């Protein structure tokens, strides 16, 4: 792994953390309508379950899991994000926030052996330069039969090598508009910068991997694929921006996977 990439990624997220917290708050429509419901379904949180929240950002999903009854240990490698996440005093007895680098096995090991019922990583694996240290360490952090749920930008439809298109057709006197995706690259691992939120101070680094790479890493670490969701926005939801994901009803912008030990 190129340590310079990890340091550059950390610097960028520290730069963007305050903007993301102020603009995302407790989650945008992606979190509320797509990621949250499907992730909660796959996690199957029960009262007092011990849950590890990986790359937690401003902690919005950590707080959601605590509201569902979980006891959460949440970490991010950005001190600014963790500082932002700790703003709510009311969650101190149910959430512990820590600064930890997900690419450092030694730091991950300090979280505790066979401690967690489940682990979750929401929309972050594609932001991590090397996911193998995390994936390989998770089995030692989870209890027997523990689950790992992760959500990512869909590698097929919402990543480097994809672009949105809108076409208009005169179909027997009726003007029909069709939204779609053009794919020019998929199988090759690629690094590029892009915007997660329009207006953020600095573009972030994206690490594109095909779906098979994510699954191979998990399977080689001892996990078994147990569930998968490709949520799309509801049909009655429209957005004024024509290229918003909310207007692409047949194309899932995110992929959510459950792996079991």
C-alpha positions as CSV (number, residue, x, y, z in Angstrom):
1,X,0.0,0.0,0.0
2,X,1.2,3.5,-0.8
3,X,1.3,5.3,2.5
4,X,1.4,8.6,0.7
5,X,-2.1,7.9,-0.7
6,X,-3.4,7.2,2.8
7,X,-1.9,10.5,4.1
8,X,-3.3,12.4,1.2
9,X,-6.7,10.9,1.7
10,X,-6.7,11.8,5.4
11,X,-5.6,15.4,4.6
12,X,-8.5,15.8,2.1
13,X,-11.1,14.4,4.5
14,X,-9.8,16.7,7.3
15,X,-10.2,19.6,4.9
16,X,-13.7,18.6,3.9
17,X,-15.0,17.4,7.3
18,X,-16.6,20.6,8.5
19,X,-18.3,21.2,5.2
20,X,-19.7,17.7,5.1
21,X,-21.0,17.9,8.6
22,X,-22.7,21.2,8.0
23,X,-24.2,20.1,4.6
24,X,-25.1,16.4,5.4
25,X,-26.2,16.8,9.0
26,X,-28.2,13.7,9.9
27,X,-28.1,12.5,6.3
28,X,-29.2,13.6,2.8
29,X,-31.8,11.8,0.6
30,X,-29.2,9.1,-0.3
31,X,-28.8,8.2,3.4
32,X,-32.5,8.5,4.4
33,X,-34.1,6.8,1.4
34,X,-31.5,4.4,0.1
35,X,-28.6,3.5,2.4
36,X,-30.2,3.8,5.8
37,X,-33.2,1.5,5.4
38,X,-31.4,-1.2,3.5
39,X,-28.4,-1.2,5.8
40,X,-30.6,-1.4,8.9
41,X,-32.5,-4.3,7.4
42,X,-29.3,-6.2,6.7
43,X,-27.7,-5.4,10.1
44,X,-30.7,-6.7,12.1
45,X,-29.8,-4.7,15.2
46,X,-31.1,-6.0,18.5
47,X,-31.1,-4.2,21.8
48,X,-27.6,-3.8,23.3
49,X,-25.9,-5.3,20.2
50,X,-22.2,-4.2,20.1
51,X,-21.7,-2.6,16.6
52,X,-18.5,-1.2,15.1
53,X,-19.1,1.8,12.8
54,X,-16.1,2.0,10.4
55,X,-15.2,5.4,8.9
56,X,-18.1,6.9,10.7
57,X,-17.6,10.5,9.4
58,X,-19.8,12.9,11.4
59,X,-21.5,10.0,13.2
60,X,-25.0,10.3,11.8
61,X,-25.4,6.6,11.3
62,X,-23.8,5.8,14.7
63,X,-26.5,7.9,16.3
64,X,-29.2,6.2,14.3
65,X,-28.0,2.8,15.4
66,X,-27.9,4.0,19.0
67,X,-31.5,5.1,18.7
68,X,-32.3,1.5,17.5
69,X,-30.8,0.2,20.8
70,X,-27.2,-0.6,19.7
71,X,-24.0,0.1,21.7
72,X,-21.7,1.6,19.2
73,X,-17.9,2.0,18.8
74,X,-17.3,4.4,15.9
75,X,-14.1,5.5,14.4
76,X,-12.7,7.6,11.6
77,X,-9.1,8.6,10.7
78,X,-10.1,12.2,10.5
79,X,-9.8,14.0,13.9
80,X,-12.0,16.8,12.6
81,X,-14.8,14.3,11.8
82,X,-14.5,12.7,15.2
83,X,-14.6,16.1,16.9
84,X,-17.7,16.9,14.9
85,X,-19.3,13.5,15.7
86,X,-18.9,14.1,19.5
87,X,-21.1,17.2,19.6
88,X,-24.1,15.4,21.1
89,X,-23.9,14.8,24.9
90,X,-27.0,12.6,24.9
91,X,-25.3,9.7,23.2
92,X,-22.2,9.5,25.4
93,X,-23.4,6.4,27.2
94,X,-24.1,4.5,23.9
95,X,-21.5,5.7,21.5
96,X,-17.7,5.8,21.8
97,X,-15.9,7.7,19.1
98,X,-12.2,7.1,18.4
99,X,-9.6,8.2,15.9
100,X,-8.3,5.1,14.1
101,X,-6.8,4.4,10.7
102,X,-8.7,1.6,8.9
103,X,-5.6,0.7,7.0
104,X,-3.5,0.0,10.1
105,X,-4.0,-3.5,11.6
106,X,-2.3,-2.5,14.8
107,X,-4.7,0.3,15.5
108,X,-7.7,-1.8,14.5
109,X,-6.6,-4.6,16.9
110,X,-7.0,-2.2,19.9
111,X,-10.8,-2.2,19.4
112,X,-11.0,-5.6,21.1
113,X,-11.0,-9.3,20.2
114,X,-14.4,-11.0,19.4
115,X,-16.1,-7.9,20.8
116,X,-18.7,-7.0,18.2
117,X,-22.0,-8.6,17.0
118,X,-21.7,-6.7,13.7
119,X,-19.6,-4.1,11.8
120,X,-20.8,-1.6,9.3
121,X,-19.0,0.7,6.8
122,X,-21.3,3.1,5.0
123,X,-20.1,4.7,1.8
124,X,-16.5,4.6,2.7
125,X,-14.7,1.5,1.3
126,X,-14.3,3.2,-2.1
127,X,-12.5,6.1,-0.3
128,X,-9.9,3.8,1.3
129,X,-6.7,3.1,-0.6
130,X,-6.3,-0.4,0.7
131,X,-9.2,-2.3,2.1
132,X,-7.4,-5.6,2.8
133,X,-6.0,-4.7,6.3
134,X,-9.5,-3.8,7.4
135,X,-11.2,-6.9,5.9
136,X,-8.5,-9.2,7.2
137,X,-8.7,-7.8,10.7
138,X,-12.6,-7.8,11.0
139,X,-12.9,-11.6,11.7
140,X,-10.9,-11.1,14.9
141,X,-13.0,-8.2,16.0
142,X,-16.3,-9.9,15.4
143,X,-18.0,-12.5,17.5
144,X,-18.7,-15.9,16.0
145,X,-21.4,-15.6,13.3
146,X,-20.8,-11.9,13.3
147,X,-21.9,-9.9,10.3
148,X,-20.3,-7.2,8.2
149,X,-22.5,-4.8,6.2
150,X,-21.0,-2.3,3.8
151,X,-22.5,0.2,1.4
152,X,-20.6,1.7,-1.6
153,X,-21.2,3.7,-4.6
154,X,-22.4,1.1,-7.1
155,X,-19.2,0.1,-9.0
156,X,-21.2,-0.6,-12.2
157,X,-23.3,2.5,-12.4
158,X,-21.9,5.2,-10.1
159,X,-18.1,5.3,-10.2
160,X,-15.1,6.2,-12.3
161,X,-15.9,5.3,-15.9
162,X,-19.6,6.0,-15.8
163,X,-21.4,9.1,-17.0
164,X,-25.1,10.0,-17.1
165,X,-27.0,10.6,-20.3
166,X,-30.4,12.0,-21.1
167,X,-32.0,11.3,-24.5
168,X,-35.1,12.7,-26.1
169,X,-37.1,10.8,-28.7
170,X,-40.1,11.7,-30.9
171,X,-42.1,8.4,-30.5
172,X,-45.1,8.7,-32.9
173,X,-45.7,12.3,-32.0
174,X,-45.0,12.0,-28.3
175,X,-41.7,13.4,-27.0
176,X,-40.1,10.7,-24.7
177,X,-37.2,11.5,-22.4
178,X,-35.0,8.6,-21.3
179,X,-32.3,8.7,-18.6
180,X,-29.4,6.2,-18.7
181,X,-25.8,5.5,-17.9
182,X,-22.8,5.2,-20.3
183,X,-20.0,2.9,-19.0
184,X,-16.5,3.2,-20.5
185,X,-14.6,1.4,-17.8
186,X,-15.3,-1.1,-15.0
187,X,-12.9,-4.0,-14.5
188,X,-9.7,-2.1,-14.0
189,X,-8.8,-0.6,-10.5
190,X,-8.5,3.1,-10.9
191,X,-7.8,6.2,-8.7
192,X,-9.3,9.5,-9.4
193,X,-10.6,12.7,-7.7
194,X,-14.2,13.7,-7.6
195,X,-16.9,15.5,-5.7
196,X,-19.0,13.7,-3.1
197,X,-20.9,16.9,-2.4
198,X,-21.0,19.8,-4.8
199,X,-19.2,22.8,-3.2
200,X,-16.9,20.8,-0.9
201,X,-13.6,22.6,-0.4
202,X,-11.5,19.9,-2.2
203,X,-12.3,16.9,-4.4
204,X,-11.8,13.6,-2.7
205,X,-9.9,10.5,-3.9
206,X,-12.0,7.6,-5.2
207,X,-10.6,4.1,-5.4
208,X,-12.7,2.2,-8.0
209,X,-12.8,-1.6,-7.7
210,X,-15.1,-4.0,-9.5
211,X,-17.6,-5.9,-7.3
212,X,-15.5,-9.1,-7.6
213,X,-12.6,-7.4,-5.8
214,X,-14.8,-6.5,-2.8
215,X,-16.3,-10.0,-2.6
216,X,-12.9,-11.8,-3.1
217,X,-11.3,-9.8,-0.2
218,X,-14.2,-10.7,2.1
219,X,-14.3,-14.4,1.1
220,X,-10.6,-14.8,1.5
221,X,-10.9,-13.4,5.0
222,X,-13.5,-16.0,5.9
223,X,-16.7,-14.3,5.2
224,X,-19.7,-15.7,3.2
225,X,-22.0,-13.6,1.1
226,X,-25.4,-13.6,2.8
227,X,-27.3,-10.6,1.4
228,X,-27.3,-7.9,-1.2
229,X,-29.4,-4.8,-1.9
230,X,-29.5,-2.4,-4.9
231,X,-32.0,0.2,-3.8
232,X,-33.4,2.8,-6.1
233,X,-35.3,6.0,-5.4
234,X,-39.1,5.7,-5.2
235,X,-41.0,6.3,-8.4
236,X,-42.9,9.4,-7.2
237,X,-39.6,11.2,-6.2
238,X,-38.5,13.9,-8.7
239,X,-35.5,16.3,-8.6
240,X,-35.2,19.6,-10.4
241,X,-31.6,18.8,-11.4
242,X,-32.1,16.5,-14.4
243,X,-29.0,14.4,-13.7
244,X,-29.9,13.8,-10.0
245,X,-29.9,10.1,-9.1
246,X,-33.5,10.5,-8.0
247,X,-34.5,10.8,-11.7
248,X,-32.8,7.5,-12.7
249,X,-35.4,5.1,-11.5
250,X,-34.0,1.9,-13.1
251,X,-30.3,2.4,-12.1
252,X,-29.2,1.8,-8.5
253,X,-26.6,4.3,-7.4
254,X,-25.5,2.3,-4.3
255,X,-24.7,-1.3,-3.6
256,X,-25.2,-2.8,0.0
257,X,-23.8,-6.1,0.9
258,X,-23.9,-8.4,4.0
259,X,-21.1,-10.8,4.8
260,X,-21.3,-13.4,7.6
261,X,-18.5,-15.3,9.4
